[in-house]
Amino acid sequence: MSELFDSGALTVLERQVDEWLSAMAAANPVVSAVGRDDDMPRRWFVRMRGEAKEVTTVWLSLGQRTLRYETYVMPAPEENRAELYEQLLRRNERLVGAHFSIGVENAVFLRGELPLAVLSEAELDRVIGSLYAYVEQCFPSAIRIGFASRF
């Protein structure tokens, strides 16, 4: 079982994540906003402007053992569900540290987590950058498949 972080260690990590995200926002022009979830402790968002998808927001949640991350990719497909899900499952094979999943209201999400023992500024940057890149790569074809009659 992975190491359980106590309240003091989590407070230190929380402060570090705040600092890392502030630095990321200042240094990266793609990042349009970073902030905290007012309703949930130890939860942040990073909002980025994209080309394929106008906006991608990555949510980060600090737990006692892991940092969970997720982003909303698209609403539930209106058509060609089997084809879309097959494409996303095949893409899962090539992804590192993340996977496509079906979430609330059957929407498509990209999710992952990493142990807190490996959490660093570089790893946080990798996670956020990877999710952004994966969404930018998959969104055009996924939306065309799931909403084919609109295109």
N, CA and C of each residue as an Amber inpcrd file, in Angstrom:
protein
   453
   0.8520000  -1.1790000   0.0000000   0.0000000   0.0000000   0.0000000
   0.8930000   1.2360000   0.0000000   0.4530000   2.2670000  -0.6810000
   1.2500000   3.4850000  -0.7590000   1.2410000   4.2270000   0.5710000
   2.2070000   5.0870000   0.7090000   2.3910000   5.8430000   1.9490000
   1.2330000   6.8140000   2.1910000   0.7550000   6.8340000   3.4240000
  -0.3060000   7.7460000   3.8300000   0.3390000   9.0350000   4.3480000
  -0.0080000  10.1630000   3.7580000   0.5590000  11.4450000   4.1660000
  -0.3020000  12.0450000   5.2700000   0.3420000  12.5460000   6.3130000
  -0.4060000  13.1450000   7.4140000  -0.7720000  14.5860000   7.0940000
  -1.5260000  15.1970000   7.9790000  -2.0350000  16.5470000   7.7540000
  -0.9130000  17.5620000   7.5290000   0.1550000  17.4510000   8.2880000
   1.2760000  18.3820000   8.1350000   1.9440000  18.2540000   6.7770000
   2.1720000  17.0270000   6.3330000   2.7930000  16.7940000   5.0320000
   1.8770000  17.2720000   3.9110000   0.5800000  17.0570000   4.0690000
  -0.3720000  17.5180000   3.0540000  -0.4110000  19.0390000   2.9750000
  -0.2840000  19.6950000   4.1090000  -0.2670000  21.1590000   4.1360000
   0.9500000  21.6920000   3.3810000   2.0960000  21.0300000   3.5550000
   3.3050000  21.4240000   2.8310000   3.1020000  21.2310000   1.3350000
   2.5630000  20.0770000   0.9390000   2.3070000  19.8170000  -0.4860000
   1.2940000  20.8060000  -1.0510000   0.2810000  21.1200000  -0.2790000
  -0.7390000  22.0740000  -0.7150000  -0.1050000  23.4310000  -1.0280000
   0.7620000  23.8840000  -0.1660000   1.4550000  25.1610000  -0.3660000
   2.3510000  25.0900000  -1.6120000   3.0300000  23.9510000  -1.7970000
   3.8840000  23.7900000  -2.9650000   3.0650000  23.8060000  -4.2570000
   1.9240000  23.1180000  -4.2670000   1.0770000  23.1120000  -5.4640000
   0.6150000  24.5290000  -5.7790000   0.2150000  25.2740000  -4.7570000
  -0.1620000  26.6820000  -4.9710000   0.9650000  27.4530000  -5.6530000
   2.1790000  27.2900000  -5.1520000   3.3330000  28.0070000  -5.7020000
   3.6430000  27.5500000  -7.1220000   3.6270000  26.2420000  -7.3520000
   3.9280000  25.7070000  -8.6810000   2.9190000  26.1920000  -9.7100000
   1.6380000  26.1810000  -9.3450000   0.6080000  26.6160000 -10.2890000
   0.7030000  28.1120000 -10.5660000   1.0300000  28.8960000  -9.5570000
   1.2110000  30.3420000  -9.7690000   2.3640000  30.5980000 -10.7260000
   3.4590000  29.8640000 -10.5430000   4.6150000  30.0190000 -11.4340000
   4.2580000  29.5700000 -12.8460000   3.5000000  28.4920000 -12.9700000
   3.0930000  27.9960000 -14.2780000   2.2410000  29.0380000 -14.9980000
   1.3200000  29.6440000 -14.2880000   0.4440000  30.6540000 -14.8860000
   1.2400000  31.8680000 -15.3500000   2.2400000  32.2240000 -14.5790000
   3.0520000  33.3920000 -14.9370000   3.9570000  33.1200000 -16.1360000
   4.4030000  31.8750000 -16.2910000   5.3790000  31.5500000 -17.3260000
   4.7790000  31.0070000 -18.6170000   3.5450000  30.5280000 -18.5840000
   2.9820000  29.8510000 -19.7480000   1.8120000  30.6530000 -20.3140000
   1.9490000  31.1980000 -21.5090000   0.8800000  32.0190000 -22.0840000
  -0.3880000  31.2410000 -22.4370000  -0.3070000  29.9220000 -22.5280000
  -1.4970000  29.1050000 -22.8050000  -2.4160000  29.0520000 -21.5860000
  -1.8460000  29.1760000 -20.3910000  -2.6230000  29.1270000 -19.1530000
  -3.3540000  30.4510000 -18.9820000  -4.6880000  30.3680000 -18.9520000
  -5.4720000  31.5920000 -18.8040000  -5.8890000  31.8420000 -17.3610000
  -5.9080000  30.8030000 -16.5330000  -6.2860000  30.9810000 -15.1270000
  -5.8900000  29.7560000 -14.3160000  -5.5710000  29.9950000 -13.0650000
  -5.4090000  28.9360000 -12.0710000  -6.1670000  29.3840000 -10.8410000
  -6.6610000  28.4400000 -10.0810000  -7.3950000  28.8080000  -8.8800000
  -7.7320000  27.6020000  -8.0370000  -8.4500000  27.8850000  -6.9610000
  -8.8590000  26.8560000  -6.0090000 -10.3610000  26.6610000  -6.0970000
 -10.7950000  25.4600000  -5.7910000 -12.2150000  25.1370000  -5.6960000
 -12.6750000  25.5880000  -4.3120000 -13.5870000  26.5390000  -4.2590000
 -14.0510000  27.0780000  -2.9820000 -14.8270000  26.0570000  -2.1520000
 -15.4050000  25.0650000  -2.8230000 -16.2450000  24.0970000  -2.1280000
 -15.5020000  22.8570000  -1.6580000 -14.3210000  22.6190000  -2.1860000
 -13.5780000  21.4080000  -1.8250000 -12.1570000  21.7740000  -1.4230000
 -11.7270000  21.3310000  -0.2610000 -10.3550000  21.6230000   0.1520000
  -9.3520000  20.8720000  -0.7170000  -8.2170000  21.4740000  -0.9020000
  -7.1180000  20.8610000  -1.6430000  -7.5160000  20.4470000  -3.0590000
  -8.2480000  21.3300000  -3.7150000  -8.6330000  21.0860000  -5.1080000
  -8.3840000  22.3660000  -5.9090000  -7.7300000  22.2180000  -7.0590000
  -7.3500000  23.3410000  -7.9080000  -7.8410000  23.1230000  -9.3320000
  -7.8260000  24.2050000 -10.1030000  -8.0640000  24.0850000 -11.5400000
  -6.9940000  24.8690000 -12.2840000  -6.6910000  24.3870000 -13.4910000
  -5.7990000  25.0820000 -14.4080000  -6.5610000  25.1760000 -15.7230000
  -6.8570000  26.3810000 -16.1580000  -7.6140000  26.6070000 -17.3900000
  -6.6430000  27.0500000 -18.4820000  -6.7400000  26.3770000 -19.6420000
  -5.8250000  26.6570000 -20.7460000  -6.5920000  26.8880000 -22.0480000
  -6.0950000  27.8270000 -22.8380000  -6.6660000  28.0850000 -24.1660000
  -6.0860000  27.0770000 -25.1400000  -6.9570000  26.5400000 -25.9920000
  -6.4940000  25.5630000 -26.9600000  -6.7710000  25.9950000 -28.3800000
  -6.3650000  25.1720000 -29.3020000  -6.6480000  25.4000000 -30.7190000
  -7.7680000  24.4730000 -31.1740000  -7.6480000  23.1800000 -30.8850000
  -8.6790000  22.2220000 -31.2870000  -9.9250000  22.3740000 -30.4160000
  -9.7220000  22.5100000 -29.1240000 -10.8050000  22.7460000 -28.1680000
 -10.5370000  24.1130000 -27.5550000 -11.5340000  24.9570000 -27.5520000
 -11.3290000  26.3510000 -27.1390000 -10.7050000  26.4700000 -25.7490000
 -11.2330000  25.7090000 -24.7900000 -10.7350000  25.7670000 -23.4170000
 -10.6430000  24.3540000 -22.8470000  -9.5430000  24.0740000 -22.1730000
  -9.3820000  22.8230000 -21.4280000  -9.0910000  23.2040000 -19.9870000
  -9.8690000  22.6330000 -19.0780000  -9.6570000  22.8780000 -17.6550000
  -9.2810000  21.5690000 -16.9850000  -8.1240000  21.5600000 -16.3520000
  -7.6530000  20.3890000 -15.6200000  -7.9170000  20.6350000 -14.1390000
  -8.5750000  19.6680000 -13.4960000  -8.8410000  19.7210000 -12.0570000
  -7.8590000  18.8150000 -11.3440000  -7.2870000  19.3020000 -10.2540000
  -6.3250000  18.5570000  -9.4420000  -6.8880000  18.4090000  -8.0390000
  -6.8390000  17.1930000  -7.4980000  -7.3460000  16.9440000  -6.1460000
  -6.2770000  16.2220000  -5.3410000  -5.8560000  16.8330000  -4.2520000
  -4.8160000  16.2830000  -3.3890000  -5.4570000  15.4060000  -2.3270000
  -5.1500000  14.1110000  -2.3610000  -5.6490000  13.1770000  -1.3570000
  -4.5410000  12.8020000  -0.3890000  -4.7900000  11.8110000   0.4660000
  -3.7860000  11.4090000   1.4500000  -2.6840000  10.5370000   0.8580000
  -2.9370000   9.9740000  -0.3150000  -1.9370000   9.1270000  -0.9620000
  -1.6240000   9.5390000  -2.4020000  -2.5810000  10.1700000  -3.0630000
  -2.4100000  10.4640000  -4.4920000  -2.8910000  11.8640000  -4.8530000
  -2.3970000  12.3280000  -5.9830000  -2.9280000  13.5180000  -6.6300000
  -3.7480000  13.0050000  -7.8010000  -5.0440000  13.2640000  -7.7660000
  -5.9250000  12.8660000  -8.8620000  -6.0970000  14.0600000  -9.7850000
  -6.2060000  13.7730000 -11.0740000  -6.3940000  14.8480000 -12.0440000
  -7.3900000  14.3930000 -13.0960000  -8.1290000  15.3720000 -13.6190000
  -9.1230000  15.0600000 -14.6440000  -9.4570000  16.2990000 -15.4490000
  -9.9530000  16.0450000 -16.6480000 -10.4610000  17.1130000 -17.4830000
 -11.6660000  16.5930000 -18.2610000 -12.6130000  17.4520000 -18.4620000
 -13.8000000  17.1650000 -19.2640000 -13.3960000  17.2700000 -20.7280000
 -13.6780000  16.2330000 -21.5050000 -13.3140000  16.2510000 -22.9110000
 -14.4830000  16.6900000 -23.7780000 -15.6500000  16.0430000 -23.5820000
 -16.8080000  16.3550000 -24.4220000 -18.0730000  15.7770000 -23.7990000
 -19.2440000  16.2820000 -24.2070000 -20.4960000  15.7180000 -23.6980000
 -20.7150000  14.3080000 -24.2420000 -21.6930000  13.6220000 -23.6850000
 -22.0410000  12.2830000 -24.1710000 -22.3250000  12.3440000 -25.6610000
 -21.8060000  11.3960000 -26.4170000 -22.0430000  11.4220000 -27.8590000
 -23.5130000  11.2050000 -28.1790000 -23.9800000  11.9020000 -29.2050000
 -25.3720000  11.7570000 -29.6470000 -25.5290000  10.6200000 -30.6400000
 -24.4380000  10.2290000 -31.2830000 -24.4830000   9.1720000 -32.2940000
 -23.1140000   8.4960000 -32.3590000 -23.0580000   7.3770000 -33.0270000
 -21.8070000   6.6310000 -33.2290000 -21.0830000   6.3230000 -31.9180000
 -21.8530000   6.0250000 -30.8700000 -21.2480000   5.7770000 -29.5570000
 -20.2020000   4.6610000 -29.5940000 -20.5640000   3.5390000 -30.1810000
 -19.6410000   2.3960000 -30.2030000 -18.3410000   2.7620000 -30.9120000
 -18.4450000   3.4670000 -32.0260000 -17.2450000   3.8710000 -32.7670000
 -16.3850000   4.8240000 -31.9390000 -17.0380000   5.7880000 -31.2770000
 -16.2880000   6.7380000 -30.4530000 -15.6170000   6.0300000 -29.2860000
 -16.3520000   5.2010000 -28.5730000 -15.7740000   4.5100000 -27.4200000
 -14.6350000   3.5900000 -27.8390000 -14.7760000   2.9470000 -28.9930000
 -13.6800000   2.0970000 -29.4830000 -12.4380000   2.9470000 -29.7490000
 -12.6340000   4.1000000 -30.3990000 -11.4890000   4.9680000 -30.6790000
 -10.8050000   5.4080000 -29.3820000 -11.6020000   5.8020000 -28.3820000
 -11.0130000   6.2670000 -27.1210000 -10.3050000   5.1370000 -26.3840000
 -10.8880000   3.9450000 -26.3900000 -10.2310000   2.8020000 -25.7450000
  -8.9190000   2.4670000 -26.4460000  -8.8990000   2.5670000 -27.7520000
  -7.6530000   2.3160000 -28.4760000  -6.6120000   3.3990000 -28.1600000
  -7.0630000   4.6240000 -27.9940000  -6.1320000   5.7030000 -27.6130000
  -5.5680000   5.4790000 -26.2040000  -6.3730000   4.9020000 -25.3120000
  -5.8950000   4.6190000 -23.9500000  -4.6010000   3.8260000 -23.9650000
  -4.4530000   2.9600000 -24.9500000  -3.2600000   2.1180000 -25.0640000
  -1.9830000   2.9530000 -25.1800000  -2.0910000   4.1240000 -25.8050000
  -0.9120000   4.9570000 -26.0580000  -0.7000000   6.0520000 -25.0150000
  -1.6610000   6.2780000 -24.1430000  -1.5510000   7.3610000 -23.1700000
  -0.6700000   6.9520000 -21.9930000   0.0420000   7.9260000 -21.4590000
   0.8800000   7.6950000 -20.2860000   0.2910000   8.4840000 -19.1250000
  -0.0750000   7.7950000 -18.0580000  -0.5430000   8.4750000 -16.8510000
  -1.9630000   8.9880000 -16.8900000  -2.7430000   8.6020000 -17.8980000
  -4.1250000   9.0610000 -17.9950000  -4.9270000   8.0400000 -18.7950000
  -6.2350000   8.1220000 -18.6720000  -7.1220000   7.2380000 -19.4230000
  -8.4550000   7.9380000 -19.6600000  -9.0830000   7.6110000 -20.7790000
 -10.4180000   8.1250000 -21.0540000 -11.4130000   7.3430000 -20.2160000
 -12.4550000   8.0330000 -19.7630000 -13.5030000   7.3840000 -18.9850000
 -14.8320000   8.0860000 -19.2420000 -15.8860000   7.4110000 -18.8320000
 -17.2310000   7.9730000 -18.9390000 -17.6200000   8.4460000 -17.5460000
 -18.0750000   9.6920000 -17.4530000 -18.3900000  10.2670000 -16.1570000
 -19.8390000  10.6970000 -16.0560000 -20.0610000  11.7320000 -15.3020000
 -21.3830000  12.2820000 -15.0320000 -22.1050000  12.5440000 -16.3440000
 -23.3640000  12.1480000 -16.4030000 -24.2180000  12.3300000 -17.5810000
 -23.6030000  11.7170000 -18.8330000 -22.8040000  10.6700000 -18.6570000
 -22.1480000   9.9440000 -19.7480000 -21.1860000  10.7970000 -20.5700000
 -20.7230000  11.8860000 -19.9920000 -19.7250000  12.7280000 -20.6530000
 -18.3860000  11.9970000 -20.6820000 -17.5180000  12.4070000 -21.6020000
 -16.1950000  11.8070000 -21.7350000 -15.1900000  12.6540000 -20.9560000
 -14.4140000  11.9840000 -20.1120000 -13.3840000  12.6170000 -19.3000000
 -12.0440000  11.9550000 -19.5740000 -10.9830000  12.6530000 -19.2180000
  -9.6350000  12.1120000 -19.2330000  -9.1410000  12.2270000 -17.8010000
  -8.7350000  11.0910000 -17.2160000  -8.4110000  11.0640000 -15.7810000
  -7.1220000  10.3120000 -15.5160000  -6.5540000  10.5700000 -14.3550000
  -5.3860000   9.8330000 -13.9020000  -5.0520000  10.1960000 -12.4770000
  -4.0230000   9.5840000 -11.9510000  -3.5410000   9.9110000 -10.6090000
  -2.0960000   9.4890000 -10.4810000  -1.4130000  10.1090000  -9.5270000
  -0.0360000   9.7290000  -9.2540000   0.2070000   9.7520000  -7.7590000
   1.1150000   8.9050000  -7.2900000   1.4120000   8.8620000  -5.8620000
   2.0390000  10.1830000  -5.4030000   1.6860000  10.6000000  -4.2110000
   2.2380000  11.8550000  -3.6930000   3.7480000  11.7790000  -3.5070000
   4.2720000  10.5860000  -3.3200000   5.7160000  10.4250000  -3.1250000
   6.5140000  10.9030000  -4.3350000   5.9040000  10.9300000  -5.5290000
   6.6250000  11.3780000  -6.7300000   6.1880000  12.7690000  -7.1850000
   5.3030000  13.4000000  -6.4340000   4.8070000  14.7220000  -6.8210000
   5.9230000  15.7560000  -6.7300000   6.1320000  16.4430000  -7.8400000
   7.1350000  17.5020000  -7.9280000   6.6200000  18.5320000  -8.9270000
   7.3010000  19.6500000  -9.0110000   6.8960000  20.6650000  -9.9810000
   6.9930000  20.1140000 -11.4020000   8.0570000  19.3780000 -11.6910000
   8.2270000  18.8080000 -13.0340000   7.1280000  17.7940000 -13.3420000
   6.7700000  16.9860000 -12.3790000   5.7280000  15.9800000 -12.5970000
   4.3610000  16.6410000 -12.7740000   4.0970000  17.6780000 -12.0050000
   2.8410000  18.4160000 -12.1500000   2.7650000  19.0620000 -13.5330000
   3.8510000  19.6290000 -13.9860000   3.9140000  20.2200000 -15.3220000
   3.6860000  19.1540000 -16.3880000   4.2790000  17.9790000 -16.2210000
   4.1000000  16.8800000 -17.1690000   2.6460000  16.4450000 -17.2500000
   2.0160000  16.2990000 -16.0780000   0.6170000  15.8590000 -16.0220000
  -0.2960000  16.8610000 -16.7360000  -0.1790000  18.1210000 -16.3920000
  -1.0450000  19.1440000 -16.9800000  -0.7790000  19.2700000 -18.4760000
   0.4860000  19.2790000 -18.8620000   0.8350000  19.3580000 -20.2730000
   0.3580000  18.1500000 -21.0590000   0.4500000  16.9660000 -20.4660000
  -0.0070000  15.7490000 -21.1360000  -1.5100000  15.7730000 -21.3510000
  -2.2700000  16.1180000 -20.3200000  -3.7200000  16.1680000 -20.4830000
  -4.1100000  17.1780000 -21.5560000  -3.4740000  18.3160000 -21.5380000
  -3.7450000  19.3370000 -22.5530000  -3.4620000  18.7810000 -23.9490000
  -2.3050000  18.1610000 -24.1290000  -1.9320000  17.6200000 -25.4390000
  -2.8730000  16.5100000 -25.8690000  -3.2370000  15.6070000 -24.9580000
  -4.1390000  14.5090000 -25.3030000  -5.4990000  15.0400000 -25.7590000
  -6.0130000  16.0460000 -25.0740000  -7.3020000  16.6210000 -25.4660000
  -7.1840000  17.2820000 -26.8360000  -6.1380000  18.0520000 -27.0410000
  -5.9470000  18.7190000 -28.3300000  -5.8340000  17.7040000 -29.4720000
  -5.1990000  16.5680000 -29.2190000  -5.0310000  15.5510000 -30.2580000
  -6.3280000  14.8120000 -30.5650000  -7.1120000  14.4950000 -29.5460000
  -8.2750000  13.6300000 -29.7580000  -9.5680000  14.3850000 -30.0250000
  -9.6760000  15.6180000 -29.5750000 -10.9550000  16.3190000 -29.6200000
 -11.5570000  16.4420000 -31.0240000 -10.7990000  16.8680000 -32.0330000
 -11.4350000  17.0450000 -33.3520000 -12.0980000  15.7690000 -33.8820000
 -11.3970000  14.6630000 -33.8290000 -11.9930000  13.4300000 -34.3670000
 -13.0940000  12.9090000 -33.4560000 -12.9300000  13.0200000 -32.1520000
 -13.9570000  12.5410000 -31.2210000 -15.2670000  13.3000000 -31.3890000
 -15.1880000  14.5960000 -31.5230000 -16.4110000  15.4010000 -31.6620000
 -17.0810000  15.1360000 -33.0130000 -16.2720000  14.9290000 -34.0600000
 -16.8430000  14.6120000 -35.3740000 -17.5310000  13.2480000 -35.3750000
 -16.9980000  12.2970000 -34.6310000 -17.6310000  10.9740000 -34.5600000
 -18.9020000  11.0380000 -33.7180000 -18.8090000  11.6230000 -32.5390000
 -19.9390000  11.6450000 -31.6000000 -21.0830000  12.5700000 -31.9900000
 -20.8080000  13.5250000 -32.8790000 -21.8200000  14.4810000 -33.3190000
 -21.7620000  14.6460000 -34.8310000 -21.6580000  13.5170000 -35.5230000
 -21.4050000  13.4990000 -36.9730000 -22.4280000  14.2930000 -37.7810000
 -23.6850000  14.2320000 -37.4180000 -24.7060000  14.9130000 -38.2320000
 -24.6260000  16.4340000 -38.1180000 -23.8900000  16.9420000 -37.1720000
 -23.7340000  18.4000000 -37.0220000 -22.5840000  18.9420000 -37.8630000
 -21.8180000  18.0400000 -38.4720000 -20.6560000  18.4880000 -39.2490000
 -20.8440000  18.2120000 -40.7130000
